């Protein structure tokens, strides 16, 4: 690769955050079967998202993208906790009366709008996300057949889609914060 303005050769691996040989996402055996494959991909994206937020201060995590957007990495942590909570607790477990995380009547976007760069807000967001991910994993282990109930496959595929989309957002947000890209 050549950097056109200077003619210098760019490092083709500059985008890697971790060495592929020690990347924790590459250290497991390939999954076998649909249930394991979906769990693998969902965990891969969860880990990718967490890696994209690693090493940032509360202020950096709360840095907004482009006005008027309220999107930030911290807002995404809270949003993904909300999504895990909604689909696994409220939908698959049928606990539809549970309050929606980071939402109030007439304010559906509190996950982003109230994400502020304080230690307390960051700690709460990560605690919520980790709690909901752990619960989601526990719920998913109950299913060996994704046909019953019908929506299990759809929920997990939707979460893979959700994380993949938000990992793309996280790439751009992280690059704005400190220039880091990739993986």
C-alpha positions in Angstrom: 0.0 0.0 0.0 1.3 3.4 -0.9 0.4 6.7 0.8 0.0 8.9 -2.3 1.0 12.3 -0.8 4.3 11.1 0.7 5.0 8.0 -1.3 5.6 6.0 1.9 4.5 2.5 2.3 1.6 2.2 4.8 1.5 -0.8 7.2 -1.3 -3.0 5.7 -2.1 -4.3 9.2 -2.4 -0.8 10.9 -6.1 -1.3 11.4 -5.7 -4.4 13.6 -6.2 -3.7 17.3 -5.0 -7.1 18.4 -2.9 -9.7 16.7 -5.1 -12.1 14.8 -3.2 -15.0 16.4 -4.3 -13.8 19.9 -7.6 -12.2 19.1 -10.1 -13.7 21.6 -12.7 -13.9 18.9 -10.5 -16.4 17.0 -9.7 -18.7 19.9 -12.7 -21.0 19.9 -13.3 -24.0 17.7 -15.7 -23.5 14.8 -19.3 -24.0 15.8 -21.3 -27.1 14.8 -25.0 -26.8 14.1 -27.4 -23.9 13.8 -27.9 -23.2 17.5 -24.1 -23.1 18.2 -23.5 -21.1 15.0 -26.0 -18.4 15.9 -24.6 -18.2 19.5 -21.1 -17.9 18.1 -21.9 -15.1 15.7 -23.8 -13.2 18.4 -21.0 -13.6 20.9 -18.5 -12.6 18.2 -20.3 -9.3 17.6 -20.8 -8.7 21.3 -17.1 -9.1 21.9 -16.3 -6.9 18.9 -18.5 -4.1 20.2 -16.9 -4.3 23.6 -13.4 -4.2 22.1 -14.3 -1.0 20.2 -15.1 0.7 23.5 -12.1 -0.6 25.3 -9.6 1.9 26.9 -11.8 5.0 26.6 -12.6 7.5 29.3 -16.2 8.3 30.2 -16.0 11.6 28.3 -14.7 9.7 25.2 -17.4 7.1 25.4 -20.0 9.8 25.7 -18.7 11.9 22.8 -21.5 12.4 20.3 -21.1 11.8 16.6 -22.4 14.5 14.3 -25.0 17.0 15.4 -27.9 16.8 15.7 -27.4 13.0 16.4 -27.2 11.9 20.0 -25.3 8.7 19.1 -22.3 7.9 21.2 -20.5 4.7 22.1 -21.9 5.0 25.6 -25.4 5.5 24.1 -24.8 2.3 22.1 -23.8 0.3 25.2 -27.1 1.4 26.8 -29.1 0.8 23.6 -27.7 -2.7 23.3 -28.5 -3.5 26.9 -32.0 -2.3 26.1 -32.2 -4.5 23.0 -31.0 -7.6 24.9 -33.5 -6.9 27.7 -36.4 -6.4 25.3 -35.9 -9.4 23.1 -34.9 -12.0 25.7 -36.8 -10.9 28.8 -39.9 -9.2 27.4 -40.3 -11.2 24.2 -38.9 -14.7 24.6 -39.7 -15.0 28.3 -43.0 -13.2 27.9 -42.3 -10.6 30.6 -43.9 -7.8 28.6 -44.9 -5.8 31.7 -41.2 -5.2 32.6 -40.3 -1.6 32.2 -38.2 -0.9 29.1 -34.6 -0.1 29.9 -33.5 3.5 29.3 -37.0 4.6 28.2 -39.8 6.6 29.7 -43.2 7.6 28.4 -42.8 10.1 25.6 -39.0 9.7 25.8 -38.1 6.5 23.9 -34.4 7.5 23.3 -33.1 7.9 26.8 -30.5 5.3 26.0 -28.8 7.9 23.9 -30.1 11.2 25.1 -29.1 10.8 28.8 -25.7 9.1 28.1 -23.3 11.4 29.9 -19.6 11.1 30.4 -19.5 10.3 34.1 -18.0 7.3 35.9 -21.5 6.5 37.3 -23.3 6.6 34.0 -20.6 4.5 32.4 -20.6 1.9 35.2 -24.4 1.7 35.1 -24.3 1.2 31.3 -21.7 -1.6 31.4 -23.4 -3.3 34.4 -26.7 -3.2 32.6 -25.2 -4.5 29.3 -23.3 -7.3 31.0 -26.3 -8.4 33.1 -28.5 -8.5 30.1 -26.0 -10.4 27.9 -25.5 -12.9 30.7 -29.2 -13.4 31.0 -29.7 -13.6 27.3 -27.0 -16.3 27.1 -28.7 -18.3 29.9 -32.1 -18.0 28.2 -30.6 -19.1 24.8 -29.2 -22.3 26.4 -32.7 -23.5 27.0 -33.3 -23.9 23.3 -32.0 -26.9 21.3 -34.5 -26.5 18.6 -35.0 -23.1 17.1 -38.4 -24.0 15.7 -40.2 -24.0 19.1 -41.0 -21.3 20.0 -40.9 -20.1 16.4 -39.4 -16.7 17.2 -36.2 -17.8 18.9 -34.3 -18.0 15.5 -35.7 -14.7 14.5 -34.7 -13.0 17.8 -31.1 -14.3 17.6 -30.7 -13.4 13.9 -32.1 -10.0 14.7 -29.6 -9.5 17.5 -26.7 -10.5 15.2 -28.0 -8.0 12.7 -28.4 -5.3 15.4 -24.8 -5.8 16.7 -23.3 -5.9 13.2 -25.0 -2.6 12.3 -23.9 -1.0 15.6 -20.4 -2.3 15.3 -20.2 -0.3 12.1 -21.4 2.8 14.0 -18.9 2.1 16.7 -16.1 2.0 14.1 -16.9 5.5 13.0 -17.5 6.8 16.5 -14.2 5.3 17.7 -12.3 6.8 14.8 -13.7 10.2 15.7 -12.5 9.8 19.3 -8.9 8.6 18.8 -8.4 7.6 15.1 -8.6 3.8 15.8 -10.3 1.8 13.1 -10.9 -1.8 12.1 -11.5 -5.2 13.6 
